[in-house]
Amino acid sequence: MGRVRPLHHAARRLLLLFPRPRAFSSSSSSAAATPSREPLHVCVVGSGPAGFYTADKMLKGHEGAQVDIIDRLPTPFGLVRSGVAPDHPETKIVVNQFSRVAANDRCQYYGNVTLGRDVSLSELRKTYDVVVLAYGAESDRSLGIPGEDLRGIHSAREFVWWYNGHPDMCNLAPDLQSTDSAVVLGQGNVALDVARILLRCRSELAATDIADYALDALRGSTIRKVYLVGRRGPVQAACTAKELREVLGLKNVHVFIKEADLVTLPADEEEIRNSRIKRRVYELLSKAAIAHKGNNNNGQKELHFVFFRRPTRFLPSEDGVTVGAVQLEKTCLKDDGVAGKQVAVGTGEFEDLKCGLVLKSIGYKSLPVEGLPFDKYRGIVPNLKGRVLSSESENATVEPGLYVVGWLKRGPTGIVATNLHCAEETVAIILEDDKEGLFMGSSDSKKQGRRGLLEILEQKNIRFVPFDGWEKIDSKEKVAGELKNKPREKITTWNELLMAAN
């Protein structure tokens, strides 16, 4: 769920206002832990894993909870749909659980509703007892170095949204045919994802739910070399062993890792001893360096791990507008003297790495909305275990009835399942506040909840997409996919999504 997206007035007029959602029912098959005399009106903003886990825990933890989920997209499930790589179908199985949550009589989904434009945070807080912000991170961090606006430079998020058929990126059209080399800045799981998609056998991708236009572009791609660039060394690589093992095992791909980069210092060895994940990642890289020793003599595609380098500027190609190379500064590691963490510092030695495509995988960034306290430096909402605070200062006060979960709460870290524990913590705090009677106002100040939201949407002529609208999209995508032996053929434009939902 994000703050800003392009207006699509023509598309929004395509839908008649859907029938009112089912009336509230206090009965539910979910286990209830906390009885309540009155319904507890809860609005979850964002329908990704953090949002759905929160809704699930609220419904199970409070027998009177009536949960409404709003999202700016017509399609639910957030990064499970638009972020998880198409060749990772097992990760997407969680949507079955989320669909069962949406089927609960006490839960409703309102797609195509944007916080900050269609409905304000102030309006939601006046309408609901509890508002939980779970809209994640839909922007990108910037490097802030010269040449960052050259053509051919994209964020990894944009590229991921493009090949996953996100309607905001269906027209990205990255140029994959004017170069044989791509540079990916970063060595986390997202960086490995985009490198894998660039290098993976096209016939394997054809059996996934990758967007059709992306598959066509990749079939015509001339990219043969992908460079994964990291500021620190192999011990500090931010990926998981599972993701690394997969990219190292790609068919017809030769892996290049410099043996000198694998030399460890005492501080590295301490990190390895203290972290099983770091140990496994380092072991995998070391084995790959041995297994792929020597030059690529078989005409295979190439994956280069480039350690101890940081970008300092992007250099244009001969046309002056397209990226032609990345200038890298060699780095070394030094203790930061505070947290005992090794940080990369420049050595003053530079080299240029030629390329025609750059994907920046340096971190997602959340966006604030009007009326929301926000820490711009950390990119999160200031909070205490999910309770939103008025600021980051020592004198901060709790914002009553306002909570946060997921990346907006802790930053863009972790895997899908990380959001389960994050949601459990936030919901536990909400239930604790309910027991303390924080949501029991006078009869004159009772919140309207769902009825109030519907009135706001009607007054503003907002055509929302309910969950059965998404089910129509889902059905059409699956039918189209069967014709191509794919799990689904994603609908990728706003107009087509809204038409399919009607």
Disulfide bonds with the S-S distance in Angstrom:
none
